[in-house]
Amino acid sequence: MTRTSVLATSALARPRRSRLAICALEAWYEFVKTLRLPAYTIPTLSFPAMFYVIFGLGLGVSRPVGETDAATYFVATYGTFGVMGAALFGFGVGVAIERGQGWLLLKRATPMPVTAYFFAKVVMTLLFGTAIVLMLSMLGVVAGGVRLSLGSWLALGSATVFGAMPSCALGLAIGYLAGPNSAVPLVNLIYLPVAFASGLWLPIQFLPTWLQEAAVILPPYHHSQLALAAIGADRGGPIWGHVLVLVGSTGVFLGAAYLAYLRDEGKTYG
């Protein structure tokens, strides 16, 4: 390789490393900033644990639910519930408030690539989601006597955390469609009924038949089924079917978010 080609390759590689460094730095600052917001951190981390204690432990840790017991079953469903909330509120409310404050306008005026902002939000959601899953897992082991193999724990954690991508995309769409004052009620209006209808509060088999049939069109239902499949407590069906629904719904919500983003850009810069 000639000296010229080496220099050219190095010149091309530098911007890529620089972009990755910017994304990593933005993700770290986003995480630290969010960690210092008790209005987000406290309910995001405490609500899943509170619901787990009330329902998972309150129903009786050894009570059978499908192919497992209540304590183990609710680690999966309330983990899904918690990660879904972290994504919806982190994106939906966070983006809407930052738009209203003019923070996004300021960031658009800087040389920072716009992808770094969204990357940081995703990383922040995954970190908080991981914290929720770890907290529920420890609570299940200590208070509920949950016992799983290492492979099952890893599969459960991966499915619960990374299954939140549709919720991230939906939250992003809400963040660009709603205002700072309307984002919280709008997210709650979607989050709580959909979580209940998807079987995240109570086992799906405890719900009315018509609601069980309707749940299959909801992405959180498929998210929870992936988590339950890791502990052998899902309702059956191919794993790829759940993955396909999550991937497809993520694409649809991202499309809606992109259209809302273009509308917002046109309103700001048009």
CYANA upper distance limits for C-alpha pairs under 8 A (distance plus 0.5 A):
  1 MET  CA      5 SER  CA      6.90
  1 MET  CA      6 VAL  CA      7.25
  2 THR  CA      6 VAL  CA      6.82
  3 ARG  CA      7 LEU  CA      6.70
  4 THR  CA      8 ALA  CA      6.64
  5 SER  CA      9 THR  CA      6.54
  6 VAL  CA     10 SER  CA      6.62
  7 LEU  CA     11 ALA  CA      6.56
  8 ALA  CA     12 LEU  CA      6.74
  9 THR  CA     13 ALA  CA      6.67
 10 SER  CA     14 ARG  CA      6.73
 11 ALA  CA     15 PRO  CA      7.97
 12 LEU  CA     16 ARG  CA      7.82
 13 ALA  CA     17 ARG  CA      6.89
 14 ARG  CA     18 SER  CA      6.56
 15 PRO  CA     19 ARG  CA      6.50
 16 ARG  CA     20 LEU  CA      6.77
 17 ARG  CA     21 ALA  CA      6.61
 18 SER  CA     22 ILE  CA      6.66
 19 ARG  CA     23 CYS  CA      6.70
 19 ARG  CA    113 PRO  CA      8.17
 20 LEU  CA     24 ALA  CA      6.63
 21 ALA  CA     25 LEU  CA      6.57
 22 ILE  CA     26 GLU  CA      6.52
 22 ILE  CA    112 MET  CA      7.87
 22 ILE  CA    116 ALA  CA      7.32
 23 CYS  CA     27 ALA  CA      6.58
 23 CYS  CA    115 THR  CA      8.32
 23 CYS  CA    116 ALA  CA      5.07
 23 CYS  CA    117 TYR  CA      8.04
 23 CYS  CA    119 PHE  CA      7.13
 23 CYS  CA    120 ALA  CA      7.17
 24 ALA  CA     28 TRP  CA      6.76
 24 ALA  CA    120 ALA  CA      7.97
 25 LEU  CA     29 TYR  CA      6.78
 26 GLU  CA     30 GLU  CA      6.53
 26 GLU  CA    116 ALA  CA      6.97
 26 GLU  CA    117 TYR  CA      7.35
 26 GLU  CA    120 ALA  CA      6.22
 27 ALA  CA     31 PHE  CA      6.66
 27 ALA  CA    116 ALA  CA      8.18
 27 ALA  CA    117 TYR  CA      8.30
 27 ALA  CA    119 PHE  CA      7.37
 27 ALA  CA    120 ALA  CA      4.27
 27 ALA  CA    121 LYS  CA      7.46
 27 ALA  CA    123 VAL  CA      6.68
 27 ALA  CA    124 MET  CA      7.16
 28 TRP  CA     32 VAL  CA      6.74
 28 TRP  CA    120 ALA  CA      7.92
 29 TYR  CA     33 LYS  CA      6.43
 30 GLU  CA     34 THR  CA      6.58
 30 GLU  CA    120 ALA  CA      6.57
 30 GLU  CA    121 LYS  CA      7.43
 30 GLU  CA    124 MET  CA      7.09
 31 PHE  CA     35 LEU  CA      6.51
 31 PHE  CA    120 ALA  CA      8.28
 31 PHE  CA    123 VAL  CA      8.39
 31 PHE  CA    124 MET  CA      5.64
 32 VAL  CA     36 ARG  CA      6.90
 33 LYS  CA     37 LEU  CA      7.35
 34 THR  CA     40 TYR  CA      7.66
 34 THR  CA     41 THR  CA      7.58
 34 THR  CA    124 MET  CA      8.44
 35 LEU  CA     40 TYR  CA      8.49
 35 LEU  CA     41 THR  CA      6.55
 36 ARG  CA     41 THR  CA      8.12
 37 LEU  CA     41 THR  CA      6.53
 38 PRO  CA     42 ILE  CA      5.84
 39 ALA  CA     43 PRO  CA      7.40
 40 TYR  CA     44 THR  CA      6.45
 40 TYR  CA     89 PHE  CA      8.29
 40 TYR  CA     90 GLY  CA      8.41
 41 THR  CA     45 LEU  CA      6.56
 42 ILE  CA     46 SER  CA      6.28
 43 PRO  CA     47 PHE  CA      5.85
 44 THR  CA     48 PRO  CA      7.95
 44 THR  CA     82 GLY  CA      7.24
 44 THR  CA     85 GLY  CA      7.34
 44 THR  CA     86 ALA  CA      6.46
 45 LEU  CA     49 ALA  CA      7.71
 45 LEU  CA     82 GLY  CA      7.99
 45 LEU  CA    128 PHE  CA      8.32
 45 LEU  CA    131 ALA  CA      8.20
 45 LEU  CA    132 ILE  CA      6.42
 46 SER  CA     50 MET  CA      6.52
 47 PHE  CA     51 PHE  CA      6.63
 47 PHE  CA     82 GLY  CA      7.88
 48 PRO  CA     52 TYR  CA      6.55
 48 PRO  CA     78 TYR  CA      6.13
 48 PRO  CA     79 GLY  CA      7.36
 48 PRO  CA     81 PHE  CA      7.37
 48 PRO  CA     82 GLY  CA      5.75
 48 PRO  CA    132 ILE  CA      7.98
 48 PRO  CA    136 LEU  CA      8.12
 49 ALA  CA     53 VAL  CA      6.72
 49 ALA  CA     78 TYR  CA      8.36
 49 ALA  CA    135 MET  CA      8.02
 49 ALA  CA    136 LEU  CA      6.67
 49 ALA  CA    139 LEU  CA      8.33
 50 MET  CA     54 ILE  CA      6.78
 51 PHE  CA     55 PHE  CA      6.41
 51 PHE  CA     56 GLY  CA      7.91
 51 PHE  CA     78 TYR  CA      7.83
 51 PHE  CA    201 TRP  CA      8.34
 52 TYR  CA     56 GLY  CA      5.20
 52 TYR  CA     57 LEU  CA      7.04
 52 TYR  CA     74 PHE  CA      6.97
 52 TYR  CA     75 VAL  CA      7.79
 52 TYR  CA     78 TYR  CA      6.99
 52 TYR  CA    136 LEU  CA      8.20
 53 VAL  CA     57 LEU  CA      5.44
 53 VAL  CA     58 GLY  CA      6.71
 54 ILE  CA     58 GLY  CA      5.38
 54 ILE  CA     59 LEU  CA      8.13
 55 PHE  CA     59 LEU  CA      6.02
 55 PHE  CA     74 PHE  CA      8.39
 55 PHE  CA    201 TRP  CA      8.40
 55 PHE  CA    202 LEU  CA      8.36
 56 GLY  CA     60 GLY  CA      7.50
 56 GLY  CA     61 VAL  CA      7.06
 56 GLY  CA     70 ALA  CA      6.06
 56 GLY  CA     71 ALA  CA      5.54
 56 GLY  CA     73 TYR  CA      8.30
 56 GLY  CA     74 PHE  CA      5.97
 56 GLY  CA     75 VAL  CA      8.33
 57 LEU  CA     61 VAL  CA      5.69
 57 LEU  CA     70 ALA  CA      7.91
 57 LEU  CA     71 ALA  CA      6.61
 57 LEU  CA    143 ALA  CA      8.28
 57 LEU  CA    144 GLY  CA      7.03
 59 LEU  CA     63 ARG  CA      7.45
 59 LEU  CA     70 ALA  CA      7.62
 60 GLY  CA     70 ALA  CA      7.30
 60 GLY  CA     71 ALA  CA      8.07
 61 VAL  CA     69 ASP  CA      7.04
 61 VAL  CA     70 ALA  CA      5.84
 61 VAL  CA     71 ALA  CA      5.18
 61 VAL  CA     72 THR  CA      8.48
 61 VAL  CA    144 GLY  CA      6.04
 61 VAL  CA    145 GLY  CA      8.11
 62 SER  CA     69 ASP  CA      5.73
 62 SER  CA     70 ALA  CA      6.67
 62 SER  CA     71 ALA  CA      7.40
 63 ARG  CA     69 ASP  CA      5.84
 63 ARG  CA     70 ALA  CA      5.95
 64 PRO  CA     68 THR  CA      6.28
 64 PRO  CA     69 ASP  CA      4.80
 64 PRO  CA     70 ALA  CA      6.51
 65 VAL  CA     69 ASP  CA      5.63
 65 VAL  CA     70 ALA  CA      6.08
 65 VAL  CA     73 TYR  CA      7.44
 65 VAL  CA    203 PRO  CA      7.98
 66 GLY  CA    233 ALA  CA      6.62
 67 GLU  CA    232 GLY  CA      7.28
 67 GLU  CA    233 ALA  CA      5.73
 68 THR  CA     72 THR  CA      7.21
 68 THR  CA     73 TYR  CA      6.98
 68 THR  CA    231 ILE  CA      8.49
 68 THR  CA    232 GLY  CA      8.12
 68 THR  CA    233 ALA  CA      6.67
 69 ASP  CA     73 TYR  CA      6.55
 70 ALA  CA     74 PHE  CA      6.53
 71 ALA  CA     75 VAL  CA      7.12
 71 ALA  CA    140 GLY  CA      6.75
 71 ALA  CA    144 GLY  CA      5.84
 71 ALA  CA    145 GLY  CA      8.00
 71 ALA  CA    146 VAL  CA      6.97
 72 THR  CA     76 ALA  CA      7.61
 72 THR  CA    140 GLY  CA      7.38
 72 THR  CA    144 GLY  CA      8.15
 72 THR  CA    146 VAL  CA      6.10
 72 THR  CA    147 ARG  CA      8.48
 73 TYR  CA     77 THR  CA      7.14
 73 TYR  CA    228 LEU  CA      7.59
 73 TYR  CA    231 ILE  CA      8.45
 73 TYR  CA    233 ALA  CA      7.59
 74 PHE  CA     78 TYR  CA      6.01
 74 PHE  CA     79 GLY  CA      8.12
 75 VAL  CA     79 GLY  CA      6.20
 75 VAL  CA    133 VAL  CA      8.33
 75 VAL  CA    136 LEU  CA      6.47
 75 VAL  CA    137 SER  CA      6.92
 75 VAL  CA    140 GLY  CA      7.16
 76 ALA  CA     80 THR  CA      6.73
 76 ALA  CA    156 LEU  CA      7.48
 76 ALA  CA    160 THR  CA      7.72
 76 ALA  CA    224 SER  CA      7.37
 76 ALA  CA    227 ALA  CA      6.00
 76 ALA  CA    228 LEU  CA      6.35
 77 THR  CA     81 PHE  CA      6.66
 77 THR  CA    199 GLY  CA      8.06
 77 THR  CA    200 LEU  CA      5.39
 77 THR  CA    201 TRP  CA      7.73
 77 THR  CA    224 SER  CA      6.26
 77 THR  CA    227 ALA  CA      7.87
 77 THR  CA    228 LEU  CA      7.93
 78 TYR  CA     82 GLY  CA      6.43
 78 TYR  CA    200 LEU  CA      6.63
 78 TYR  CA    201 TRP  CA      7.55
 79 GLY  CA     83 VAL  CA      6.65
 79 GLY  CA    132 ILE  CA      7.08
 79 GLY  CA    133 VAL  CA      5.96
 79 GLY  CA    136 LEU  CA      7.36
 79 GLY  CA    160 THR  CA      6.89
 80 THR  CA     84 MET  CA      6.46
 80 THR  CA    160 THR  CA      5.95
 80 THR  CA    161 VAL  CA      8.15
 80 THR  CA    164 ALA  CA      8.33
 80 THR  CA    200 LEU  CA      7.67
 80 THR  CA    220 PRO  CA      8.12
 80 THR  CA    223 HIS  CA      7.42
 80 THR  CA    224 SER  CA      6.34
 80 THR  CA    227 ALA  CA      7.99
 81 PHE  CA     85 GLY  CA      6.77
 81 PHE  CA    195 ALA  CA      7.13
 81 PHE  CA    200 LEU  CA      6.49
 81 PHE  CA    201 TRP  CA      8.38
 82 GLY  CA     86 ALA  CA      6.75
 82 GLY  CA    129 GLY  CA      7.59
 82 GLY  CA    132 ILE  CA      7.03
 83 VAL  CA     87 ALA  CA      6.76
 83 VAL  CA    125 THR  CA      8.17
 83 VAL  CA    128 PHE  CA      7.98
 83 VAL  CA    129 GLY  CA      5.19
 83 VAL  CA    132 ILE  CA      7.45
 83 VAL  CA    133 VAL  CA      8.46
 83 VAL  CA    160 THR  CA      7.66
 83 VAL  CA    161 VAL  CA      6.90
 83 VAL  CA    164 ALA  CA      6.93
 84 MET  CA     88 LEU  CA      6.70
 84 MET  CA    164 ALA  CA      6.27
 84 MET  CA    167 SER  CA      6.34
 84 MET  CA    168 CYS  CA      8.49
 84 MET  CA    220 PRO  CA      8.25
 85 GLY  CA     89 PHE  CA      6.42
 85 GLY  CA     90 GLY  CA      8.46
 85 GLY  CA    191 TYR  CA      7.58
 86 ALA  CA     90 GLY  CA      6.10
 86 ALA  CA    125 THR  CA      6.48
 86 ALA  CA    128 PHE  CA      7.30
 86 ALA  CA    129 GLY  CA      7.14
 87 ALA  CA     91 PHE  CA      6.43
 87 ALA  CA     92 GLY  CA      8.33
 87 ALA  CA    125 THR  CA      6.00
 87 ALA  CA    164 ALA  CA      7.31
 87 ALA  CA    167 SER  CA      6.14
 87 ALA  CA    168 CYS  CA      5.39
 87 ALA  CA    171 GLY  CA      7.10
 88 LEU  CA     92 GLY  CA      5.77
 88 LEU  CA     93 VAL  CA      7.91
 88 LEU  CA    167 SER  CA      6.21
 88 LEU  CA    168 CYS  CA      6.54
 88 LEU  CA    170 LEU  CA      7.52
 88 LEU  CA    171 GLY  CA      4.96
 88 LEU  CA    172 LEU  CA      8.37
 88 LEU  CA    187 VAL  CA      7.23
 88 LEU  CA    191 TYR  CA      8.14
 89 PHE  CA     93 VAL  CA      5.50
 89 PHE  CA     94 GLY  CA      7.09
 89 PHE  CA    171 GLY  CA      7.41
 89 PHE  CA    184 VAL  CA      8.09
 89 PHE  CA    187 VAL  CA      7.48
 90 GLY  CA     94 GLY  CA      5.68
 90 GLY  CA     95 VAL  CA      8.15
 90 GLY  CA    121 LYS  CA      7.68
 90 GLY  CA    125 THR  CA      7.18
 90 GLY  CA    171 GLY  CA      8.01
 91 PHE  CA     95 VAL  CA      5.99
 91 PHE  CA     96 ALA  CA      8.49
 91 PHE  CA    121 LYS  CA      7.29
 91 PHE  CA    168 CYS  CA      6.79
 91 PHE  CA    171 GLY  CA      5.26
 91 PHE  CA    172 LEU  CA      5.62
 91 PHE  CA    174 ILE  CA      8.40
 91 PHE  CA    175 GLY  CA      6.75
 92 GLY  CA     96 ALA  CA      6.71
 92 GLY  CA    170 LEU  CA      8.13
 92 GLY  CA    171 GLY  CA      4.51
 92 GLY  CA    172 LEU  CA      5.94
 92 GLY  CA    173 ALA  CA      7.65
 92 GLY  CA    174 ILE  CA      5.53
 92 GLY  CA    175 GLY  CA      4.58
 92 GLY  CA    176 TYR  CA      8.33
 92 GLY  CA    183 ALA  CA      6.97
 92 GLY  CA    184 VAL  CA      8.41
 92 GLY  CA    187 VAL  CA      7.39
 93 VAL  CA     97 ILE  CA      6.56
 93 VAL  CA    171 GLY  CA      8.22
 93 VAL  CA    174 ILE  CA      8.38
 93 VAL  CA    175 GLY  CA      6.51
 93 VAL  CA    180 PRO  CA      7.55
 93 VAL  CA    183 ALA  CA      5.80
 93 VAL  CA    184 VAL  CA      6.47
 93 VAL  CA    187 VAL  CA      8.12
 94 GLY  CA     98 GLU  CA      6.66
 94 GLY  CA    175 GLY  CA      7.56
 95 VAL  CA     99 ARG  CA      6.51
 95 VAL  CA    172 LEU  CA      7.50
 95 VAL  CA    175 GLY  CA      5.27
 95 VAL  CA    176 TYR  CA      7.42
 96 ALA  CA    100 GLY  CA      6.74
 96 ALA  CA    174 ILE  CA      8.12
 96 ALA  CA    175 GLY  CA      4.81
 96 ALA  CA    176 TYR  CA      6.66
 96 ALA  CA    177 LEU  CA      8.38
 96 ALA  CA    178 ALA  CA      6.74
 96 ALA  CA    179 GLY  CA      6.07
 96 ALA  CA    180 PRO  CA      5.46
 96 ALA  CA    183 ALA  CA      6.97
 97 ILE  CA    101 GLN  CA      6.65
 97 ILE  CA    175 GLY  CA      8.47
 97 ILE  CA    179 GLY  CA      7.73
 97 ILE  CA    180 PRO  CA      5.02
 97 ILE  CA    181 ASN  CA      8.47
 98 GLU  CA    102 GLY  CA      6.69
 98 GLU  CA    103 TRP  CA      5.59
 98 GLU  CA    104 LEU  CA      6.53
 98 GLU  CA    180 PRO  CA      8.44
 99 ARG  CA    103 TRP  CA      6.54
 99 ARG  CA    104 LEU  CA      5.95
 99 ARG  CA    105 LEU  CA      7.79
 99 ARG  CA    176 TYR  CA      8.37
 99 ARG  CA    180 PRO  CA      8.15
100 GLY  CA    179 GLY  CA      7.32
100 GLY  CA    180 PRO  CA      6.28
102 GLY  CA    106 LEU  CA      6.88
103 TRP  CA    107 LYS  CA      6.78
104 LEU  CA    108 ARG  CA      6.61
105 LEU  CA    109 ALA  CA      7.06
106 LEU  CA    110 THR  CA      7.36
107 LYS  CA    112 MET  CA      7.59
108 ARG  CA    112 MET  CA      8.03
108 ARG  CA    114 VAL  CA      7.60
112 MET  CA    116 ALA  CA      7.58
113 PRO  CA    117 TYR  CA      8.09
114 VAL  CA    118 PHE  CA      7.61
115 THR  CA    119 PHE  CA      6.48
116 ALA  CA    120 ALA  CA      6.52
117 TYR  CA    121 LYS  CA      7.03
118 PHE  CA    122 VAL  CA      6.86
119 PHE  CA    123 VAL  CA      6.76
120 ALA  CA    124 MET  CA      6.56
121 LYS  CA    125 THR  CA      6.70
122 VAL  CA    126 LEU  CA      6.72
122 VAL  CA    168 CYS  CA      7.65
123 VAL  CA    127 LEU  CA      6.63
124 MET  CA    128 PHE  CA      6.75
125 THR  CA    129 GLY  CA      6.40
125 THR  CA    168 CYS  CA      8.44
126 LEU  CA    130 THR  CA      6.50
126 LEU  CA    161 VAL  CA      6.69
126 LEU  CA    162 PHE  CA      7.81
127 LEU  CA    131 ALA  CA      6.78
128 PHE  CA    132 ILE  CA      6.72
129 GLY  CA    133 VAL  CA      6.77
129 GLY  CA    160 THR  CA      8.49
129 GLY  CA    161 VAL  CA      6.07
130 THR  CA    134 LEU  CA      6.63
130 THR  CA    157 GLY  CA      7.87
130 THR  CA    161 VAL  CA      6.71
131 ALA  CA    135 MET  CA      6.56
132 ILE  CA    136 LEU  CA      6.67
133 VAL  CA    137 SER  CA      6.46
133 VAL  CA    157 GLY  CA      6.89
133 VAL  CA    160 THR  CA      8.05
133 VAL  CA    161 VAL  CA      8.19
134 LEU  CA    138 MET  CA      6.64
135 MET  CA    139 LEU  CA      6.64
136 LEU  CA    140 GLY  CA      6.45
137 SER  CA    141 VAL  CA      6.66
138 MET  CA    142 VAL  CA      6.51
139 LEU  CA    143 ALA  CA      6.08
139 LEU  CA    144 GLY  CA      7.45
140 GLY  CA    144 GLY  CA      5.04
140 GLY  CA    145 GLY  CA      6.67
140 GLY  CA    146 VAL  CA      5.81
141 VAL  CA    145 GLY  CA      5.30
141 VAL  CA    146 VAL  CA      5.06
141 VAL  CA    147 ARG  CA      7.09
142 VAL  CA    146 VAL  CA      8.20
148 LEU  CA    152 SER  CA      6.48
148 LEU  CA    153 TRP  CA      6.82
148 LEU  CA    231 ILE  CA      8.24
149 SER  CA    153 TRP  CA      6.82
150 LEU  CA    154 LEU  CA      6.72
151 GLY  CA    155 ALA  CA      6.59
152 SER  CA    156 LEU  CA      6.40
152 SER  CA    230 ALA  CA      6.11
152 SER  CA    231 ILE  CA      6.61
153 TRP  CA    157 GLY  CA      6.58
153 TRP  CA    230 ALA  CA      8.27
154 LEU  CA    158 SER  CA      6.56
155 ALA  CA    159 ALA  CA      6.54
155 ALA  CA    227 ALA  CA      8.12
155 ALA  CA    230 ALA  CA      5.98
156 LEU  CA    160 THR  CA      6.54
156 LEU  CA    226 LEU  CA      8.49
156 LEU  CA    227 ALA  CA      5.67
156 LEU  CA    228 LEU  CA      7.92
156 LEU  CA    230 ALA  CA      5.61
156 LEU  CA    231 ILE  CA      7.56
157 GLY  CA    161 VAL  CA      6.55
157 GLY  CA    227 ALA  CA      8.17
158 SER  CA    162 PHE  CA      6.32
158 SER  CA    163 GLY  CA      8.27
159 ALA  CA    163 GLY  CA      5.92
159 ALA  CA    223 HIS  CA      7.92
159 ALA  CA    226 LEU  CA      6.36
159 ALA  CA    227 ALA  CA      5.70
159 ALA  CA    230 ALA  CA      8.28
160 THR  CA    164 ALA  CA      7.54
160 THR  CA    223 HIS  CA      7.53
160 THR  CA    224 SER  CA      7.81
160 THR  CA    226 LEU  CA      8.04
160 THR  CA    227 ALA  CA      5.99
163 GLY  CA    223 HIS  CA      5.91
163 GLY  CA    226 LEU  CA      8.38
163 GLY  CA    246 LEU  CA      7.74
164 ALA  CA    168 CYS  CA      6.83
164 ALA  CA    223 HIS  CA      7.77
165 MET  CA    169 ALA  CA      6.77
165 MET  CA    246 LEU  CA      8.08
165 MET  CA    250 THR  CA      6.81
166 PRO  CA    170 LEU  CA      6.55
166 PRO  CA    219 PRO  CA      7.60
166 PRO  CA    246 LEU  CA      6.66
166 PRO  CA    247 VAL  CA      7.87
166 PRO  CA    249 SER  CA      6.46
166 PRO  CA    250 THR  CA      4.73
166 PRO  CA    251 GLY  CA      8.48
166 PRO  CA    253 PHE  CA      7.50
167 SER  CA    171 GLY  CA      6.39
167 SER  CA    250 THR  CA      8.24
168 CYS  CA    172 LEU  CA      6.67
169 ALA  CA    173 ALA  CA      6.88
169 ALA  CA    250 THR  CA      6.34
169 ALA  CA    251 GLY  CA      8.46
169 ALA  CA    253 PHE  CA      5.76
169 ALA  CA    254 LEU  CA      5.71
169 ALA  CA    257 ALA  CA      7.60
170 LEU  CA    174 ILE  CA      6.78
170 LEU  CA    250 THR  CA      8.07
170 LEU  CA    253 PHE  CA      5.65
170 LEU  CA    254 LEU  CA      7.66
170 LEU  CA    257 ALA  CA      7.94
171 GLY  CA    175 GLY  CA      6.53
171 GLY  CA    187 VAL  CA      8.36
172 LEU  CA    176 TYR  CA      6.97
172 LEU  CA    254 LEU  CA      8.15
172 LEU  CA    257 ALA  CA      6.37
173 ALA  CA    177 LEU  CA      6.66
173 ALA  CA    253 PHE  CA      7.08
173 ALA  CA    254 LEU  CA      7.53
173 ALA  CA    256 ALA  CA      6.43
173 ALA  CA    257 ALA  CA      4.34
173 ALA  CA    258 TYR  CA      8.06
173 ALA  CA    260 ALA  CA      7.10
174 ILE  CA    178 ALA  CA      6.11
174 ILE  CA    183 ALA  CA      7.58
174 ILE  CA    187 VAL  CA      8.14
174 ILE  CA    257 ALA  CA      8.02
175 GLY  CA    179 GLY  CA      8.02
175 GLY  CA    183 ALA  CA      7.43
176 TYR  CA    257 ALA  CA      7.27
176 TYR  CA    260 ALA  CA      6.07
176 TYR  CA    261 TYR  CA      6.53
176 TYR  CA    264 ASP  CA      7.51
177 LEU  CA    260 ALA  CA      6.56
178 ALA  CA    182 SER  CA      6.43
178 ALA  CA    183 ALA  CA      5.80
178 ALA  CA    186 LEU  CA      8.34
179 GLY  CA    183 ALA  CA      6.34
180 PRO  CA    184 VAL  CA      8.36
182 SER  CA    186 LEU  CA      6.57
183 ALA  CA    187 VAL  CA      6.50
184 VAL  CA    188 ASN  CA      6.71
185 PRO  CA    189 LEU  CA      6.45
186 LEU  CA    190 ILE  CA      6.92
187 VAL  CA    191 TYR  CA      6.23
188 ASN  CA    192 LEU  CA      6.23
189 LEU  CA    193 PRO  CA      7.33
190 ILE  CA    194 VAL  CA      6.51
191 TYR  CA    195 ALA  CA      6.42
192 LEU  CA    196 PHE  CA      6.74
193 PRO  CA    197 ALA  CA      6.56
194 VAL  CA    198 SER  CA      6.47
194 VAL  CA    218 LEU  CA      7.89
194 VAL  CA    220 PRO  CA      8.04
195 ALA  CA    199 GLY  CA      7.08
195 ALA  CA    200 LEU  CA      5.89
195 ALA  CA    201 TRP  CA      7.41
195 ALA  CA    220 PRO  CA      7.34
196 PHE  CA    200 LEU  CA      6.14
196 PHE  CA    201 TRP  CA      5.93
196 PHE  CA    202 LEU  CA      7.69
197 ALA  CA    204 ILE  CA      8.43
197 ALA  CA    211 LEU  CA      7.00
197 ALA  CA    212 GLN  CA      8.14
197 ALA  CA    215 ALA  CA      6.53
198 SER  CA    204 ILE  CA      7.33
198 SER  CA    212 GLN  CA      8.35
198 SER  CA    215 ALA  CA      5.75
198 SER  CA    216 VAL  CA      8.39
198 SER  CA    218 LEU  CA      7.17
198 SER  CA    220 PRO  CA      6.49
198 SER  CA    221 TYR  CA      4.97
198 SER  CA    224 SER  CA      8.45
199 GLY  CA    203 PRO  CA      5.66
199 GLY  CA    204 ILE  CA      4.70
199 GLY  CA    205 GLN  CA      8.45
199 GLY  CA    207 LEU  CA      8.07
199 GLY  CA    215 ALA  CA      8.44
199 GLY  CA    221 TYR  CA      7.25
200 LEU  CA    204 ILE  CA      8.05
200 LEU  CA    221 TYR  CA      8.28
200 LEU  CA    224 SER  CA      7.74
202 LEU  CA    206 PHE  CA      7.10
202 LEU  CA    207 LEU  CA      8.06
203 PRO  CA    207 LEU  CA      7.80
204 ILE  CA    212 GLN  CA      6.82
205 GLN  CA    212 GLN  CA      7.62
207 LEU  CA    211 LEU  CA      6.88
207 LEU  CA    212 GLN  CA      6.82
208 PRO  CA    212 GLN  CA      6.85
209 THR  CA    213 GLU  CA      6.82
210 TRP  CA    214 ALA  CA      6.74
211 LEU  CA    215 ALA  CA      6.50
212 GLN  CA    216 VAL  CA      7.85
214 ALA  CA    218 LEU  CA      8.23
215 ALA  CA    221 TYR  CA      6.66
216 VAL  CA    221 TYR  CA      6.86
216 VAL  CA    222 HIS  CA      7.68
217 ILE  CA    221 TYR  CA      8.37
218 LEU  CA    222 HIS  CA      7.62
219 PRO  CA    223 HIS  CA      6.71
219 PRO  CA    245 VAL  CA      7.15
219 PRO  CA    246 LEU  CA      6.40
219 PRO  CA    249 SER  CA      7.38
220 PRO  CA    224 SER  CA      6.56
221 TYR  CA    225 GLN  CA      6.71
222 HIS  CA    226 LEU  CA      6.79
222 HIS  CA    242 HIS  CA      5.53
222 HIS  CA    243 VAL  CA      8.10
222 HIS  CA    245 VAL  CA      7.67
222 HIS  CA    246 LEU  CA      7.53
223 HIS  CA    227 ALA  CA      7.10
223 HIS  CA    242 HIS  CA      7.68
223 HIS  CA    246 LEU  CA      7.69
224 SER  CA    228 LEU  CA      6.54
225 GLN  CA    229 ALA  CA      6.38
225 GLN  CA    234 ASP  CA      5.82
225 GLN  CA    235 ARG  CA      7.74
225 GLN  CA    242 HIS  CA      7.86
226 LEU  CA    230 ALA  CA      7.16
226 LEU  CA    234 ASP  CA      7.94
226 LEU  CA    239 ILE  CA      7.41
226 LEU  CA    242 HIS  CA      7.35
226 LEU  CA    243 VAL  CA      8.49
227 ALA  CA    231 ILE  CA      7.84
227 ALA  CA    234 ASP  CA      8.49
228 LEU  CA    232 GLY  CA      6.69
228 LEU  CA    233 ALA  CA      5.49
228 LEU  CA    234 ASP  CA      5.27
229 ALA  CA    233 ALA  CA      6.19
229 ALA  CA    234 ASP  CA      5.30
229 ALA  CA    236 GLY  CA      8.47
237 GLY  CA    241 GLY  CA      7.89
238 PRO  CA    242 HIS  CA      7.74
239 ILE  CA    243 VAL  CA      6.90
240 TRP  CA    244 LEU  CA      6.40
241 GLY  CA    245 VAL  CA      6.88
242 HIS  CA    246 LEU  CA      6.83
243 VAL  CA    247 VAL  CA      6.59
244 LEU  CA    248 GLY  CA      6.45
245 VAL  CA    249 SER  CA      6.46
246 LEU  CA    250 THR  CA      6.53
247 VAL  CA    251 GLY  CA      6.84
248 GLY  CA    252 VAL  CA      6.84
249 SER  CA    253 PHE  CA      6.61
250 THR  CA    254 LEU  CA      6.49
251 GLY  CA    255 GLY  CA      6.60
252 VAL  CA    256 ALA  CA      6.89
253 PHE  CA    257 ALA  CA      6.58
254 LEU  CA    258 TYR  CA      6.52
255 GLY  CA    259 LEU  CA      6.81
256 ALA  CA    260 ALA  CA      6.69
257 ALA  CA    261 TYR  CA      6.48
258 TYR  CA    262 LEU  CA      6.68
259 LEU  CA    263 ARG  CA      6.73
260 ALA  CA    264 ASP  CA      6.64
261 TYR  CA    265 GLU  CA      6.58
262 LEU  CA    266 GLY  CA      6.54
263 ARG  CA    267 LYS  CA      6.65
264 ASP  CA    268 THR  CA      6.64
265 GLU  CA    269 TYR  CA      6.25
265 GLU  CA    270 GLY  CA      7.66
266 GLY  CA    270 GLY  CA      4.93
